[in-house]
Structures are given as C-alpha cells and as structure tokens.
C-alpha cells in the first residue's frame, strides 16, 4: 500500500536540508531555502512544529512539508499553518491533505480553537483543498510591515507571502 507517512522533524539531517532546498523554491522564489542553521533555529522554537511527508511510491523520500505554529495570546491559544508545499512531481496524490489533517489534529489536541492559514489566490488546487477540508474564507484585511528588503538584511525575519 502507498500510505503517506507524516512525521514531526526533530533533527536537521542532510536529507532534510536537501528536501527543503528542493521544495521551498516550489512555494516561493522570494526567499532562499533555509540553511542548516535556519532549520536548527526553527526546530528549537517552542512555537513551531515542522512536519514532513514521506511516500513509499517516491522511495520514502520527503515529498512535502508544513509548519504548524502554536502561540498563546491573552485571548487564547492560536494556531497557524504556513509553508505548505508538496513536490510538484507528487501533487494530486493526497499528500497535502495528509499533512493538513495531521496538523489540524495536533492543533486541536493542543487546545487551539481553530487554525488559520493564508494562500495565494493563484494556487487554485490548494485553495480548493483548504475549502474541501473545512477552512472558511475570511473577509479581512491582512497587513504586512516590511523592515528592509531581503537583500539588505539577511538576519531579519521576513515573509512576503
């Protein structure tokens, strides 16, 4: 059977670094793939959980990734899903759905009242998947304050998605 395996990443390996270098450019060209140091910092963060998907039909290599962020506010525990990407060679096989369902289960188990995510409207298949899984579109204003362009300051956190 070609069951999709989802696992939480707990250590940086050469395989993880290679997978992120292969997968992240399929999501955004605005940011370089994370370095081993970047990945170490991510894994040390108490708020971030990095998950990868493996698929036997792809020789059990990493074919997808998702980051779940859990953070406490005065109004309660919040959860966000970020950087969901499935290798374009393996899309349409249920890998993204498996990653999302796993993250939703973890967020619910930890006590979040829901999970937020954003998606580029041009990602038609991804947006259909989110809606099929029960995500509702919110009419809201989303703002982003940019400190400096990425080329000027590689050490500052940046996200333009």
Backbone as ProteinMPNN parsed JSONL, in Angstrom:
{"seq_chain_A": "XXXXXXXXXXXXXXXXXXXXXXXXXXXXXXXXXXXXXXXXXXXXXXXXXXXXXXXXXXXXXXXXXXXXXXXXXXXXXXXXXXXXXXXXXXXXXXXXXXXXXXXXXXXXXXXXXXXXXXXXXXXXXXXXXXXXXXXXXXXXXXXXXXXXXXXXXXXXXXXXX", "coords_chain_A": {"N_chain_A": [[0.834, -1.182, 0.0], [0.391, 2.317, -0.611], [0.737, 4.184, 1.618], [0.767, 7.396, 3.077], [3.225, 8.84, 5.035], [3.455, 10.856, 7.827], [5.6, 12.861, 9.661], [6.965, 14.463, 12.548], [9.594, 16.716, 12.427], [12.595, 16.413, 14.128], [15.291, 16.693, 14.163], [17.991, 18.146, 12.327], [18.953, 16.979, 9.249], [21.016, 15.845, 6.504], [19.32, 14.947, 4.524], [16.953, 16.358, 5.109], [17.775, 19.032, 4.703], [18.35, 18.914, 1.962], [15.789, 18.282, 0.978], [14.29, 20.557, 1.72], [15.62, 22.465, 0.207], [14.835, 21.646, -2.286], [12.03, 21.736, -2.168], [11.093, 24.287, -1.11], [11.62, 26.362, -3.087], [9.559, 25.749, -4.822], [7.411, 26.818, -3.639], [7.919, 29.546, -3.056], [9.789, 32.132, -4.6], [10.903, 34.21, -3.427], [12.422, 33.927, -1.187], [15.427, 32.439, -0.011], [16.228, 28.923, 0.184], [16.097, 27.358, 3.402], [18.974, 27.382, 5.499], [21.095, 24.904, 7.1], [21.505, 25.986, 9.681], [19.324, 27.767, 9.878], [17.256, 25.903, 9.903], [17.848, 24.517, 12.262], [17.318, 26.545, 14.138], [14.573, 26.867, 13.709], [13.616, 24.355, 14.545], [14.258, 24.511, 17.244], [12.496, 26.369, 18.168], [9.83, 26.946, 20.334], [7.311, 27.483, 19.479], [6.957, 26.571, 16.896], [6.259, 23.808, 14.797], [7.6, 21.516, 12.664], [6.637, 19.554, 9.992], [7.029, 16.7, 7.9], [6.247, 14.912, 4.903], [6.357, 11.595, 3.84], [6.502, 9.216, 1.205], [5.9, 5.988, 0.106], [5.757, 5.378, -2.654], [7.53, 7.143, -3.695], [9.994, 6.241, -3.031], [10.142, 6.556, -0.279], [11.12, 9.096, 0.174], [11.27, 12.534, 1.27], [8.469, 14.294, 0.426], [6.831, 16.396, 0.894], [6.022, 19.255, 2.964], [5.141, 21.07, 5.941], [4.495, 23.72, 8.191], [3.445, 24.13, 11.453], [2.283, 26.547, 13.588], [1.957, 27.353, 16.908], [0.71, 29.506, 19.28], [0.369, 31.467, 22.232], [-2.009, 33.863, 23.229], [-3.492, 36.66, 25.012], [-6.171, 36.229, 24.504], [-6.387, 33.535, 24.029], [-5.24, 30.263, 22.847], [-3.663, 30.213, 19.779], [-3.426, 29.064, 16.395], [-1.575, 28.537, 13.427], [-1.057, 27.623, 10.054], [1.661, 27.326, 7.938], [3.801, 27.675, 5.054], [3.165, 25.39, 3.387], [3.939, 22.874, 1.249], [4.008, 20.666, -1.456], [5.91, 18.432, -3.318], [6.031, 19.137, -6.711], [6.061, 17.021, -8.493], [4.605, 15.079, -7.252], [2.089, 15.93, -6.643], [-1.483, 15.934, -6.127], [-1.893, 13.447, -5.059], [-2.835, 13.173, -2.53], [-1.119, 13.979, -0.56], [-0.756, 16.611, 0.434], [-3.224, 16.899, 1.697], [-2.988, 14.925, 3.69], [-0.885, 16.001, 5.238], [-2.117, 18.387, 6.116], [-4.379, 17.41, 7.554], [-3.072, 16.07, 9.609], [-1.761, 18.212, 10.918], [-3.998, 19.7, 11.737], [-5.138, 17.928, 13.55], [-3.146, 17.842, 15.549], [-3.149, 20.545, 16.392], [-5.763, 20.777, 17.423], [-5.639, 18.896, 19.478], [-3.804, 20.135, 21.135], [-5.281, 22.24, 22.053], [-6.07, 24.5, 20.593], [-8.507, 26.762, 19.25], [-9.09, 26.767, 16.626], [-7.638, 26.92, 13.31], [-5.627, 29.036, 11.403], [-4.797, 30.002, 8.068], [-3.091, 31.285, 5.204], [-3.368, 31.746, 1.682], [-2.153, 32.067, -1.577], [-4.261, 33.399, -4.022], [-3.878, 32.473, -6.62], [-3.124, 29.859, -6.383], [-4.88, 27.569, -7.179], [-5.631, 24.786, -6.887], [-4.711, 24.26, -4.295], [-6.257, 26.06, -2.796], [-8.815, 25.024, -3.281], [-8.52, 22.57, -1.967], [-8.163, 23.413, 0.73], [-10.683, 24.53, 1.252], [-12.301, 22.295, 0.854], [-11.508, 20.759, 3.014], [-12.669, 22.106, 5.056], [-11.862, 24.657, 5.791], [-12.763, 28.008, 6.089], [-13.226, 30.885, 4.124], [-12.103, 34.021, 5.16], [-13.205, 37.294, 5.281], [-11.145, 39.754, 5.521], [-8.772, 42.277, 6.355], [-5.461, 41.967, 5.587], [-2.334, 42.819, 6.701], [1.061, 43.805, 6.155], [4.113, 44.745, 7.454], [7.06, 45.817, 6.224], [10.422, 45.687, 7.111], [13.072, 45.936, 5.898], [14.336, 45.451, 2.568], [14.926, 42.047, 1.531], [17.5, 41.567, 0.496], [19.052, 43.472, 1.743], [19.142, 42.853, 4.452], [19.882, 40.006, 5.753], [19.578, 38.808, 8.178], [17.188, 39.458, 9.417], [13.848, 38.503, 10.241], [11.653, 37.679, 7.631], [8.77, 37.774, 5.618], [6.885, 37.53, 2.862], [4.631, 36.371, 1.938]], "CA_chain_A": [[0.0, 0.0, 0.0], [1.14, 3.568, -0.684], [0.323, 5.063, 2.699], [1.59, 8.588, 3.269], [3.699, 8.925, 6.408], [3.72, 12.219, 8.296], [6.418, 12.833, 10.873], [7.494, 15.735, 13.036], [11.051, 16.784, 12.318], [13.207, 16.679, 15.437], [16.71, 17.0, 13.98], [18.397, 18.544, 10.99], [19.764, 15.976, 8.561], [21.331, 16.205, 5.121], [18.107, 14.692, 3.747], [16.031, 17.473, 5.337], [18.327, 20.211, 4.03], [18.134, 18.707, 0.522], [14.354, 18.349, 0.698], [13.854, 21.946, 1.801], [16.193, 23.161, -0.955], [14.044, 21.219, -3.443], [10.615, 22.062, -2.018], [10.751, 25.686, -0.866], [11.509, 27.148, -4.318], [8.278, 25.462, -5.463], [6.433, 27.629, -2.926], [8.25, 30.959, -3.2], [11.115, 32.473, -5.115], [11.288, 35.424, -2.715], [13.304, 33.603, -0.067], [16.279, 31.278, -0.275], [15.961, 27.733, 1.002], [16.726, 27.518, 4.714], [20.268, 26.75, 5.748], [21.028, 24.029, 8.279], [21.356, 26.833, 10.871], [17.928, 28.219, 9.901], [16.423, 24.763, 10.296], [18.107, 24.286, 13.693], [16.574, 27.568, 14.876], [13.159, 26.524, 13.584], [13.326, 23.199, 15.393], [14.384, 24.918, 18.641], [11.393, 27.25, 18.517], [8.732, 26.279, 21.035], [6.043, 27.786, 18.806], [6.893, 25.991, 15.548], [6.395, 22.369, 14.583], [7.837, 21.233, 11.257], [6.242, 18.208, 9.602], [7.33, 16.282, 6.537], [5.507, 13.761, 4.395], [7.113, 10.596, 3.073], [5.583, 8.402, 0.415], [6.593, 4.81, -0.423], [5.859, 5.418, -4.117], [8.664, 8.015, -4.005], [11.122, 5.631, -2.307], [10.094, 7.098, 1.083], [11.79, 10.388, 0.342], [10.418, 13.642, 1.703], [7.761, 14.837, -0.741], [6.023, 17.542, 1.294], [6.325, 19.839, 4.262], [4.169, 22.008, 6.51], [4.864, 24.226, 9.507], [2.336, 24.49, 12.329], [2.697, 27.49, 14.617], [1.024, 27.445, 18.032], [1.151, 30.584, 20.146], [-0.63, 31.889, 23.213], [-2.359, 35.276, 23.338], [-4.447, 36.827, 26.113], [-7.485, 35.725, 24.098], [-6.383, 32.084, 23.877], [-4.214, 29.606, 22.041], [-3.879, 30.372, 18.339], [-2.648, 28.164, 15.538], [-1.454, 28.91, 12.004], [-0.317, 26.727, 9.172], [2.479, 28.094, 6.996], [4.778, 26.993, 4.193], [2.708, 24.08, 2.918], [4.379, 22.615, -0.122], [4.161, 19.282, -1.89], [6.72, 18.351, -4.531], [5.149, 19.193, -7.879], [6.029, 15.712, -9.147], [3.747, 14.163, -6.496], [0.829, 16.584, -6.29], [-2.694, 15.226, -6.528], [-1.855, 12.096, -4.502], [-3.332, 13.206, -1.158], [-0.033, 14.295, 0.366], [-1.107, 17.867, 1.09], [-4.346, 16.622, 2.598], [-2.47, 14.186, 4.848], [-0.149, 16.962, 6.059], [-3.078, 19.296, 6.746], [-5.17, 16.689, 8.556], [-2.194, 15.815, 10.751], [-1.566, 19.477, 11.629], [-5.271, 20.038, 12.384], [-5.273, 17.032, 14.707], [-2.21, 18.3, 16.58], [-3.628, 21.829, 16.908], [-6.951, 20.513, 18.248], [-5.188, 18.193, 20.683], [-3.105, 21.101, 21.993], [-6.249, 23.17, 22.622], [-6.402, 25.659, 19.753], [-9.923, 26.773, 18.89], [-9.142, 26.71, 15.171], [-6.343, 27.091, 12.654], [-5.644, 29.995, 10.307], [-3.76, 29.918, 7.039], [-3.295, 32.141, 4.049], [-2.952, 31.098, 0.448], [-2.22, 32.898, -2.765], [-5.437, 33.036, -4.82], [-3.475, 31.776, -7.852], [-2.929, 28.439, -6.078], [-6.261, 27.103, -7.276], [-5.803, 23.447, -6.302], [-4.517, 24.365, -2.848], [-7.431, 26.722, -2.231], [-9.924, 24.05, -3.301], [-8.255, 21.604, -0.897], [-8.447, 24.039, 2.024], [-12.134, 24.647, 1.4], [-12.854, 20.94, 0.985], [-11.212, 20.286, 4.365], [-13.47, 22.842, 6.03], [-11.395, 26.012, 6.022], [-13.674, 29.018, 5.563], [-12.56, 32.124, 3.73], [-12.431, 35.169, 5.999], [-13.071, 38.616, 4.674], [-10.381, 40.539, 6.474], [-7.612, 42.978, 5.808], [-4.191, 41.443, 6.055], [-1.303, 43.833, 6.519], [2.435, 43.365, 6.368], [5.046, 45.859, 7.586], [8.394, 45.354, 5.839], [11.508, 46.464, 7.695], [14.031, 46.245, 4.834], [14.353, 44.383, 1.546], [15.666, 40.84, 1.915], [18.899, 41.653, 0.1], [19.778, 44.369, 2.636], [19.279, 42.335, 5.81], [19.622, 38.565, 5.739], [19.335, 38.316, 9.538], [15.87, 39.818, 9.918], [12.766, 37.636, 9.768], [10.891, 38.299, 6.549], [7.784, 36.904, 4.995], [6.043, 38.338, 1.999], [3.536, 35.582, 1.384]], "C_chain_A": [[0.88, 1.248, 0.0], [0.666, 4.565, 0.344], [1.308, 6.22, 2.823], [1.956, 8.664, 4.742], [4.019, 10.38, 6.746], [4.524, 12.107, 9.585], [6.849, 14.239, 11.248], [9.008, 15.672, 12.957], [11.624, 17.176, 13.671], [14.701, 16.973, 15.333], [16.985, 17.336, 12.525], [19.308, 17.463, 10.422], [20.069, 16.484, 7.152], [20.097, 15.992, 4.237], [17.111, 15.837, 3.892], [16.503, 18.716, 4.598], [18.1, 20.098, 2.524], [16.665, 18.862, 0.17], [13.861, 19.791, 0.738], [14.4, 22.765, 0.633], [15.414, 22.823, -2.23], [12.61, 21.736, -3.37], [10.326, 23.562, -1.907], [10.711, 26.548, -2.126], [10.211, 26.876, -5.099], [7.15, 26.262, -4.812], [6.669, 29.115, -3.16], [9.645, 31.12, -3.784], [11.659, 33.699, -4.408], [12.268, 35.169, -1.577], [14.174, 32.414, -0.44], [15.838, 30.099, 0.59], [16.669, 27.903, 2.34], [18.052, 26.767, 4.805], [20.104, 25.759, 6.892], [20.854, 24.828, 9.568], [19.922, 27.343, 10.993], [17.014, 27.103, 10.392], [16.61, 24.422, 11.775], [17.311, 25.281, 14.534], [15.075, 27.287, 14.836], [12.797, 25.386, 14.529], [13.447, 23.524, 16.877], [13.227, 25.803, 19.098], [10.277, 26.458, 19.189], [7.404, 26.465, 20.314], [5.873, 27.032, 17.489], [7.105, 24.484, 15.547], [6.525, 22.146, 13.078], [7.492, 19.775, 10.986], [6.68, 17.945, 8.168], [6.474, 15.071, 6.193], [6.459, 12.89, 3.603], [6.104, 9.704, 2.373], [6.344, 7.22, -0.173], [6.752, 4.832, -1.944], [7.0, 6.321, -4.584], [9.904, 7.546, -3.241], [11.268, 6.212, -0.904], [10.87, 8.392, 1.26], [10.784, 11.434, 0.778], [9.809, 14.279, 0.464], [6.87, 16.026, -0.384], [6.41, 18.02, 2.67], [5.244, 20.834, 4.65], [4.709, 22.453, 7.858], [3.599, 24.629, 10.242], [2.894, 25.387, 13.421], [1.592, 27.565, 15.659], [1.55, 28.518, 18.969], [0.005, 31.076, 21.022], [-0.751, 33.403, 23.195], [-3.269, 35.439, 24.55], [-5.821, 36.254, 25.793], [-7.505, 34.224, 23.84], [-5.241, 31.565, 23.033], [-4.586, 29.736, 20.57], [-2.985, 29.404, 17.583], [-2.682, 28.69, 14.109], [-0.712, 27.802, 11.282], [0.383, 27.597, 8.146], [3.33, 27.149, 6.158], [4.384, 25.557, 3.863], [3.186, 23.918, 1.487], [4.533, 21.116, -0.335], [4.948, 19.313, -3.191], [5.805, 18.264, -5.739], [5.057, 17.852, -8.62], [5.048, 14.751, -8.479], [2.425, 14.8, -6.072], [-0.356, 15.768, -6.795], [-2.778, 13.811, -5.981], [-2.362, 12.038, -3.057], [-2.285, 13.583, -0.127], [-0.323, 15.589, 1.129], [-2.239, 17.667, 2.084], [-3.87, 15.891, 3.851], [-1.701, 15.118, 5.789], [-1.114, 17.87, 6.82], [-3.882, 18.603, 7.832], [-4.34, 16.411, 9.811], [-2.015, 17.088, 11.581], [-2.843, 19.89, 12.36], [-5.484, 19.197, 13.642], [-4.38, 17.488, 15.862], [-2.713, 19.597, 17.209], [-4.839, 21.63, 17.813], [-6.544, 19.853, 19.561], [-4.488, 19.135, 21.659], [-4.036, 22.163, 22.564], [-6.544, 24.417, 21.82], [-7.881, 25.591, 19.386], [-10.137, 26.736, 17.38], [-7.747, 26.93, 14.627], [-6.523, 28.067, 11.496], [-4.558, 29.644, 9.3], [-4.083, 30.932, 5.966], [-2.804, 31.395, 2.829], [-3.103, 32.081, -0.705], [-3.423, 32.466, -3.599], [-5.091, 32.298, -6.119], [-3.245, 30.288, -7.634], [-4.303, 27.771, -6.006], [-6.479, 25.751, -6.603], [-5.667, 23.496, -4.788], [-5.735, 25.009, -2.196], [-8.648, 25.808, -2.237], [-9.753, 23.029, -2.179], [-8.609, 22.202, 0.459], [-9.948, 24.128, 2.261], [-12.782, 23.274, 1.576], [-12.633, 20.379, 2.387], [-11.956, 21.065, 5.443], [-12.956, 24.225, 6.391], [-12.381, 26.969, 5.366], [-12.881, 30.276, 5.231], [-13.039, 33.263, 4.619], [-12.253, 36.435, 5.191], [-12.39, 39.497, 5.716], [-9.295, 41.293, 5.732], [-6.372, 42.356, 6.417], [-3.131, 42.484, 5.722], [0.066, 43.222, 6.784], [3.318, 44.607, 6.417], [6.445, 45.335, 7.286], [9.45, 46.279, 6.431], [12.505, 46.9, 6.637], [13.902, 45.171, 3.769], [15.261, 43.244, 1.974], [17.152, 40.951, 1.601], [19.711, 42.523, 1.057], [20.015, 43.784, 4.019], [18.884, 40.87, 5.842], [19.279, 38.039, 7.117], [17.949, 38.623, 10.07], [14.828, 38.851, 9.391], [11.937, 38.366, 8.726], [9.922, 37.278, 5.975], [6.878, 37.757, 4.14], [4.935, 37.525, 1.349], [2.25, 35.936, 2.036]], "O_chain_A": [[1.983, 1.236, 0.546], [0.24, 5.666, -0.002], [2.519, 6.043, 2.69], [1.083, 8.561, 5.605], [4.766, 11.044, 6.028], [4.168, 11.349, 10.487], [7.07, 15.091, 10.388], [9.624, 14.69, 13.372], [11.188, 18.152, 14.282], [15.312, 17.446, 16.291], [16.298, 16.868, 11.617], [20.305, 17.085, 11.037], [19.452, 17.437, 6.677], [19.856, 16.765, 3.31], [16.491, 16.245, 2.91], [15.707, 19.382, 3.936], [17.704, 21.07, 1.88], [16.328, 19.502, -0.826], [13.089, 20.201, -0.129], [13.72, 23.658, 0.128], [15.348, 23.638, -3.15], [12.037, 22.129, -4.386], [9.4, 24.055, -2.551], [9.834, 27.405, -2.231], [9.814, 27.682, -5.94], [6.059, 26.369, -5.372], [5.728, 29.86, -3.433], [10.555, 30.343, -3.495], [12.743, 34.181, -4.736], [12.877, 36.107, -1.062], [13.715, 31.487, -1.108], [15.158, 30.274, 1.601], [17.729, 28.526, 2.404], [18.216, 25.675, 4.261], [19.084, 25.771, 7.58], [20.128, 24.395, 10.462], [19.362, 27.353, 12.089], [16.11, 27.334, 11.195], [15.648, 24.079, 12.462], [16.698, 24.9, 15.531], [14.387, 27.458, 15.843], [11.788, 25.451, 15.231], [12.798, 22.874, 17.697], [13.009, 25.963, 20.299], [9.835, 25.43, 18.677], [6.473, 25.686, 20.518], [4.748, 26.872, 17.016], [8.004, 23.961, 16.206], [5.65, 22.548, 12.311], [7.988, 18.873, 11.662], [6.7, 18.849, 7.333], [6.041, 14.318, 7.064], [7.26, 13.376, 2.804], [5.004, 9.465, 2.872], [7.332, 7.419, -0.879], [7.762, 4.362, -2.468], [7.393, 6.266, -5.749], [10.752, 8.352, -2.857], [12.381, 6.346, -0.396], [11.239, 8.746, 2.38], [9.575, 11.229, 0.662], [10.519, 14.742, -0.429], [6.225, 16.601, -1.261], [7.039, 17.3, 3.446], [4.53, 21.367, 3.8], [5.31, 21.662, 8.584], [2.779, 25.381, 9.716], [3.859, 25.032, 14.098], [0.432, 27.812, 15.331], [2.698, 28.456, 19.408], [-1.156, 31.099, 20.613], [0.243, 34.128, 23.154], [-3.772, 34.443, 25.07], [-6.553, 35.842, 26.693], [-8.547, 33.686, 23.466], [-4.39, 32.323, 22.566], [-5.703, 29.402, 20.173], [-1.934, 28.985, 18.068], [-3.694, 29.22, 13.649], [0.153, 27.136, 11.851], [-0.221, 28.493, 7.557], [3.544, 25.989, 6.51], [5.173, 24.628, 4.037], [2.872, 24.734, 0.62], [5.106, 20.402, 0.488], [4.676, 20.135, -4.066], [4.91, 17.42, -5.79], [4.066, 17.59, -9.301], [4.693, 13.725, -9.06], [1.719, 14.253, -5.225], [-0.244, 15.013, -7.761], [-3.648, 13.045, -6.394], [-2.325, 10.98, -2.429], [-2.551, 13.51, 1.072], [-0.148, 15.642, 2.346], [-2.206, 18.21, 3.188], [-4.308, 16.21, 4.957], [-1.853, 15.028, 7.007], [-0.951, 18.094, 8.02], [-4.049, 19.151, 8.921], [-4.841, 16.506, 10.932], [-2.109, 17.047, 12.808], [-2.775, 20.379, 13.487], [-5.951, 19.697, 14.666], [-4.811, 17.514, 17.015], [-2.704, 19.733, 18.432], [-4.926, 22.258, 18.869], [-7.046, 20.212, 20.626], [-4.572, 18.949, 22.873], [-3.642, 22.911, 23.459], [-7.213, 25.32, 22.324], [-8.442, 24.507, 19.231], [-11.278, 26.679, 16.922], [-6.791, 27.105, 15.383], [-7.458, 27.939, 10.705], [-3.532, 29.061, 9.649], [-5.222, 31.38, 5.842], [-1.938, 30.525, 2.921], [-4.078, 32.829, -0.777], [-3.587, 31.274, -3.859], [-5.929, 31.574, -6.657], [-3.177, 29.528, -8.6], [-4.811, 27.456, -4.93], [-7.422, 25.594, -5.827], [-6.429, 22.843, -4.074], [-6.194, 24.547, -1.151], [-9.432, 25.821, -1.288], [-10.724, 22.663, -1.516], [-9.29, 21.556, 1.257], [-10.425, 23.831, 3.357], [-13.712, 23.123, 2.367], [-13.458, 19.62, 2.896], [-11.878, 20.717, 6.621], [-13.56, 24.904, 7.221], [-12.786, 26.764, 4.222], [-11.981, 30.673, 5.971], [-14.242, 33.448, 4.807], [-11.25, 36.608, 4.499], [-13.019, 39.927, 6.683], [-8.956, 40.957, 4.598], [-6.263, 42.237, 7.638], [-3.051, 42.965, 4.592], [0.204, 42.256, 7.534], [3.269, 45.434, 5.507], [6.96, 44.494, 8.022], [9.383, 47.499, 6.274], [12.765, 48.093, 6.484], [13.401, 44.082, 4.052], [16.241, 43.449, 2.689], [17.981, 40.471, 2.375], [20.923, 42.342, 1.177], [20.972, 44.162, 4.696], [17.705, 40.533, 5.946], [18.742, 36.937, 7.236], [17.569, 38.079, 11.106], [14.898, 38.421, 8.24], [11.563, 39.524, 8.913], [10.222, 36.089, 5.867], [6.172, 38.623, 4.657], [4.367, 37.933, 0.336], [1.21, 35.371, 1.698]]}, "name": "protein", "num_of_chains": 1, "seq": "XXXXXXXXXXXXXXXXXXXXXXXXXXXXXXXXXXXXXXXXXXXXXXXXXXXXXXXXXXXXXXXXXXXXXXXXXXXXXXXXXXXXXXXXXXXXXXXXXXXXXXXXXXXXXXXXXXXXXXXXXXXXXXXXXXXXXXXXXXXXXXXXXXXXXXXXXXXXXXXXX"}
